[in-house]
Amino acid sequence: MKKRVVLAFSGGLDTSYCVKYLSTDCELEVHTVTVNTGGFSNMELSEIEVKAYQLGAHVHVCLEKTEDFYHEVVKYLVYGNVLRNNTYPLSVSAERTLQAIAIGNYANEIQADLIAHGSTGAGNDQVRFDLVFHTLCPDKEILTPIRDQELTRQQELDYLAGKNIGFEWTKAKYSINSGLWGTSVGGEETLTSDQALPDHAFPTSRTASGSKEVVLHFEKGELKGIDNEILSPVQAIRKLEEIASSFAIGRDIHVGDTIIGTKGRVGFEAAAPLIIIKSHETLEKHTLTKWQQHWKQQLASWYGMMLHEGQYLEPLMRDIETFLESTQQFVSGKVNVRLHPYRYAIQGISSENDLMNPKFGHYGEMTGGWSGKDVRGFTRIMANSIQIYHKIHSSC
């Protein structure tokens, strides 16, 4: 009997090469797996399935994980207001980890002998897949034909042509990777440090003009509705993306440190993630104490870094998730956001849990539960330790 290998399959050139190479040259029984975390249409999934079988897959499956992706990853990115380097909502890195987990679990279910992915040796995804597979499938050898053979695109094309694979492989000027939590955009401009991506590089064209106000409804930190329409979080994310992307909101270029030690640039379009995170953060400013906000920032930054570097299965991540979720008990209310071409502005919030309650005083105008005498004594005590220090060291 042939050995059974599970291959992470996107339908692109690299993974298509892997199917043919593993099934023909390595004589393996190839099980291709596509994991949908919100980036594929039903038509695209059907086309991927047809392609897998034409390439020689023994079995092809699509694992639908969009809801899991939200509840297991995206939800905590919102709770933590996670933007890598204060810019990037971790669109791709968050997806890859959950996809790798789904593939690893599937490989164990069918008792596969081997597991494979089509990553090159130049990027982050190879580390993310490897880390998850080593953790969930420690007894399975990891096959990476593209990385191990150091193949160029032309070599892959020549190999497939030699196997009578007649697909049309056109090299797009821009590499687009879409998902629930944003779309990444790569091109020749992102390989430099000084060039911007042109408008036509982004998948969504601006069709809206003027301005539009939308009201986001949060319940315990989760987006549960838009403009008084109650929705599931996934539905709300998709609806907000549809509305806001028509204004060309959420376009930017992220510059960061890769897992393998180099600097990298990637363009992205993430209207809904950016608006949701900033709206949620504004609501938290009104409903959390300053120390809750302070420690959330520290732990959320760490959480985002660990997720980016493929460390999702580290037990500490569950501890941080527990903390983040516990902070959301009173983060409920409405956030008013005005959309304009290429930008948005948060107008304000309304919440029963708003700590900016006028009965406790108006900042800069009127006191509530204290007097000027109270403040005079308070500041004298606060200054005591500083006074002692300066008196002791005044002659230094």
C-alpha positions in Angstrom: 0.0 0.0 0.0 1.1 3.5 -0.8 1.9 5.8 2.1 -0.7 8.5 2.8 0.3 12.2 2.8 -1.9 15.1 3.7 -1.1 18.3 1.7 -2.2 21.8 2.6 -3.6 22.8 -0.8 -4.6 26.3 -2.0 -4.8 25.6 -5.7 -1.9 27.9 -6.6 1.3 27.0 -8.6 3.4 25.8 -5.6 0.8 23.5 -4.1 -0.2 22.2 -7.5 3.4 21.2 -8.2 3.4 19.4 -4.8 0.3 17.3 -5.7 1.8 16.1 -8.9 5.3 15.6 -7.5 4.2 13.7 -4.4 1.7 11.5 -6.3 3.9 10.8 -9.3 7.5 11.0 -8.3 7.1 10.0 -4.7 4.3 7.5 -5.4 2.3 8.7 -2.4 -1.5 8.6 -1.8 -2.1 12.4 -1.7 -5.0 13.8 0.3 -5.3 17.5 -0.4 -6.9 19.8 2.2 -8.2 23.3 1.7 -9.2 25.3 4.8 -11.6 28.1 4.3 -11.2 30.9 6.9 -13.4 33.3 5.0 -11.3 34.0 1.9 -12.9 31.6 -0.7 -16.2 31.8 -2.5 -18.2 28.6 -3.2 -17.2 28.8 -6.8 -13.5 29.1 -6.0 -13.7 26.1 -3.7 -15.3 24.1 -6.4 -12.6 25.1 -8.9 -9.9 24.1 -6.3 -11.5 20.7 -5.8 -11.6 20.0 -9.6 -8.0 21.1 -9.9 -6.8 18.8 -7.1 -8.3 15.7 -8.7 -7.0 16.7 -12.1 -3.5 16.9 -10.6 -3.7 13.4 -9.1 -5.1 13.8 -5.6 -6.6 10.6 -4.2 -9.0 12.5 -1.9 -9.7 16.2 -1.6 -11.6 17.9 1.3 -12.5 21.4 2.1 -12.7 22.2 5.8 -15.0 25.2 6.6 -13.5 27.0 9.5 -14.6 30.6 9.2 -16.7 30.6 12.4 -13.9 28.8 14.2 -11.4 31.3 13.0 -13.5 34.1 14.5 -14.2 32.4 17.8 -10.7 31.0 18.4 -8.6 33.9 17.0 -10.2 37.0 15.7 -12.3 37.6 18.8 -9.2 37.9 20.9 -7.5 40.2 18.4 -10.5 42.5 18.9 -10.5 42.2 22.7 -6.8 43.1 22.6 -7.0 45.8 19.9 -4.1 44.0 18.3 -2.3 45.9 15.5 1.2 44.7 14.8 3.5 47.7 14.9 0.3 49.8 15.5 -0.5 49.2 11.8 -1.3 45.6 10.7 -4.3 43.6 11.9 -2.5 40.2 11.4 -4.7 39.3 8.5 -2.6 36.5 7.1 -0.6 35.3 10.1 -3.7 34.7 12.1 -5.3 32.6 9.3 -2.3 30.5 8.6 -2.0 29.2 12.2 -5.7 28.1 12.3 -5.4 26.5 8.9 -2.3 24.6 10.0 -4.2 23.3 13.1 -7.1 22.1 11.0 -4.8 20.3 8.6 -2.8 18.7 11.4 -6.0 17.5 13.1 -7.3 16.1 9.8 -4.0 14.2 9.2 -4.3 12.6 12.6 -8.0 11.7 12.0 -7.2 9.8 8.8 -4.0 8.3 10.2 -1.8 9.8 7.5 1.8 8.7 7.4 3.2 12.1 6.2 2.1 15.7 6.1 3.2 18.4 3.6 2.9 22.1 2.7 4.0 24.2 -0.3 5.8 27.0 1.5 9.1 28.3 0.2 12.2 28.8 2.4 11.9 32.6 2.2 8.8 33.5 4.3 6.9 33.2 7.6 4.4 30.5 6.6 7.0 27.7 6.5 7.6 28.3 10.2 3.9 28.6 11.1 3.1 25.3 9.4 6.1 23.5 10.7 5.6 24.6 14.3 1.9 23.4 14.3 2.7 20.1 12.6 5.6 19.3 14.9 3.3 19.9 17.9 0.1 18.2 16.7 1.7 15.5 14.5 5.1 14.8 16.0 5.3 11.3 14.5 4.7 12.5 10.9 7.5 13.5 8.6 7.0 17.0 7.1 7.5 17.2 3.4 8.2 20.6 1.8 9.1 20.0 -1.9 9.3 23.7 -2.9 11.5 24.6 0.0 13.7 21.5 -0.1 14.3 21.6 -3.9 14.7 25.4 -4.0 12.5 25.6 -7.0 11.9 28.7 -9.1 8.5 29.4 -10.6 9.8 28.5 -14.1 11.1 25.2 -12.9 7.6 24.4 -11.5 5.9 25.4 -14.7 8.3 23.3 -16.8 7.8 20.2 -14.6 4.0 20.5 -14.8 4.1 21.0 -18.6 6.2 17.8 -18.8 3.5 16.0 -16.9 0.9 17.2 -19.4 -0.8 19.6 -17.0 -2.4 22.2 -19.2 -3.6 24.8 -16.7 -3.2 28.4 -17.6 -0.6 29.8 -15.1 -0.4 33.6 -15.4 1.9 35.4 -13.0 -0.2 38.2 -11.6 1.5 41.5 -11.0 0.1 41.5 -7.4 -0.3 38.6 -5.0 -3.6 38.8 -3.3 -4.6 36.8 -0.2 -8.1 37.4 1.1 -9.7 36.3 4.3 -12.3 37.3 6.9 -9.8 39.5 8.7 -8.4 41.4 5.8 -6.6 41.0 2.5 -2.8 41.1 2.0 -1.3 42.6 -1.2 2.2 42.0 -2.4 3.9 43.4 -5.4 7.2 44.8 -6.7 6.6 48.0 -4.8 6.5 46.1 -1.5 10.0 44.7 -2.2 11.4 48.2 -1.9 11.5 50.6 1.0 10.4 53.7 -0.8 7.4 52.9 -3.1 3.7 52.9 -2.4 1.2 50.5 -3.9 -1.0 52.1 -6.6 -4.8 52.2 -6.2 -5.3 49.5 -8.8 -3.2 47.0 -6.8 -6.0 46.8 -4.2 -8.8 44.3 -4.9 -11.6 46.7 -4.0 -12.2 49.9 -6.1 -13.6 53.0 -4.5 -17.2 53.5 -5.5 -18.5 55.7 -2.7 -18.2 59.5 -2.3 -19.3 62.0 0.2 -19.6 60.6 3.7 -21.7 58.0 5.6 -22.3 57.4 9.3 -22.6 53.9 10.7 -23.4 52.8 14.2 -21.6 49.7 15.6 -23.2 47.7 18.4 -20.8 46.0 20.8 -21.8 43.4 23.4 -19.1 42.4 25.8 -16.4 43.3 23.4 -17.9 41.6 20.3 -19.5 43.4 17.3 -23.1 42.2 17.3 -24.8 44.6 15.0 -24.7 47.5 12.6 -27.2 50.4 12.3 -29.7 48.6 14.7 -29.5 45.4 12.7 -28.6 42.4 15.0 -26.0 40.2 13.3 -23.5 37.5 14.2 -19.9 38.7 14.6 -18.9 37.1 11.3 -21.9 38.6 9.5 -21.2 42.0 11.0 -17.5 41.9 9.9 -18.5 41.1 6.4 -21.2 43.8 6.2 -18.9 46.5 7.6 -16.2 45.4 5.1 -18.6 45.7 2.2 -19.8 49.2 3.3 -16.4 50.6 4.3 -14.3 49.2 1.5 -16.4 51.1 -1.0 -14.8 54.2 0.5 -11.3 52.6 0.0 -10.8 52.7 3.7 -8.2 50.4 5.4 -5.4 50.5 2.8 -1.8 50.7 4.1 1.6 49.0 4.0 3.0 47.2 7.1 6.7 47.1 7.7 7.8 44.5 10.2 10.2 41.8 11.4 9.8 38.4 9.9 10.1 35.2 12.0 13.3 34.3 10.1 15.0 37.6 10.9 14.6 39.9 7.9 12.5 43.0 7.5 9.5 42.8 5.2 6.8 45.0 3.7 3.3 43.9 2.9 0.3 45.9 1.6 -3.1 45.2 3.0 -6.7 46.2 2.7 -8.6 45.7 6.0 -11.4 48.3 6.3 -13.6 46.3 8.8 -10.7 45.1 11.1 -9.3 48.6 11.4 -12.6 50.3 12.1 -13.7 47.5 14.5 -10.4 47.6 16.5 -10.4 51.4 16.8 -14.1 51.6 17.7 -13.7 48.9 20.3 -10.6 50.7 21.7 -12.6 53.9 22.0 -15.4 52.1 23.8 -12.9 50.6 26.2 -11.5 54.1 27.0 -15.0 54.9 28.4 -15.7 51.6 30.1 -12.4 50.2 31.5 -10.2 51.6 34.2 -6.8 53.0 33.3 -5.0 50.0 34.8 -7.2 47.5 32.9 -6.3 49.4 29.7 -2.6 49.5 30.7 -2.2 45.8 31.3 -4.4 44.9 28.3 -1.9 46.8 26.1 1.1 44.9 27.5 -0.5 41.4 27.2 -2.2 42.1 23.9 1.0 43.2 22.3 2.7 40.0 23.4 -0.3 37.9 22.2 -0.1 39.5 18.7 3.6 38.8 18.5 3.3 35.2 19.6 0.4 34.6 17.1 2.4 36.3 14.3 5.4 33.9 15.0 3.3 30.8 14.9 3.2 30.2 18.7 -0.6 29.9 19.0 -0.4 26.5 20.7 1.8 27.8 23.5 -0.3 27.4 26.8 0.4 31.0 27.7 -1.8 32.1 24.9 -4.8 30.5 26.6 -4.0 32.3 29.8 -3.8 35.7 28.0 -7.1 34.9 26.2 -8.8 34.3 29.6 -7.5 37.6 30.9 -8.6 39.5 27.7 -12.1 38.0 27.9 -12.5 38.8 31.5 -11.9 42.5 30.7 -14.8 42.6 28.3 -17.7 42.2 30.9 -18.7 45.9 30.6 -17.5 46.7 27.1 -21.0 47.1 25.6 -22.5 50.0 23.8 -22.7 51.9 20.5 -19.9 53.6 18.6 -20.7 56.2 15.9 -18.3 56.2 13.0 -18.3 58.5 10.0 -16.9 57.1 6.8 -15.1 59.3 4.2 -13.1 58.4 1.1 -9.8 56.8 2.3 -10.5 57.6 6.0 -12.9 57.3 8.9 -13.5 59.3 12.1 -15.0 58.0 15.3 -17.7 60.5 16.5 -18.4 59.2 20.0 -20.0 56.4 22.0 -23.0 55.7 24.1 -23.0 53.1 26.9 -24.7 52.3 30.2 -21.3 51.5 31.5 -19.7 54.8 30.5 -17.3 55.8 33.4 -17.4 59.4 32.1 -20.5 59.9 34.2 -21.4 63.6 34.8 -22.5 63.0 38.4 -18.9 62.4 39.3 -17.8 65.7 37.9 -16.9 67.5 34.6 -13.2 67.4 33.8 -11.7 70.9 34.1 -15.0 72.5 35.2 -16.7 71.0 38.2 -15.8 68.6 40.9 -18.1 65.8 42.0 -17.1 63.8 45.1 -14.1 65.9 46.3 -13.2 69.5 47.2 -10.2 71.7 46.4 -9.0 71.1 50.0 -9.0 67.3 49.3 -6.8 67.8 46.2 -4.4 70.1 48.2 -3.8 67.4 50.7 -3.6 64.6 48.1 -0.9 66.4 46.1 1.1 67.1 49.2 1.2 63.4 50.1 2.0 62.5 46.5 4.9 64.9 46.4 6.4 63.6 49.7 8.7 60.8 48.2 9.8 63.1 45.4 10.7 65.9 47.8 12.7 63.5 50.0 14.7 62.4 46.9 15.6 65.9 45.8 16.5 67.0 49.3 18.9 64.1 49.8 20.5 64.6 46.4 20.3 68.4 46.1 24.1 68.7 46.6 25.0 66.0 44.0 
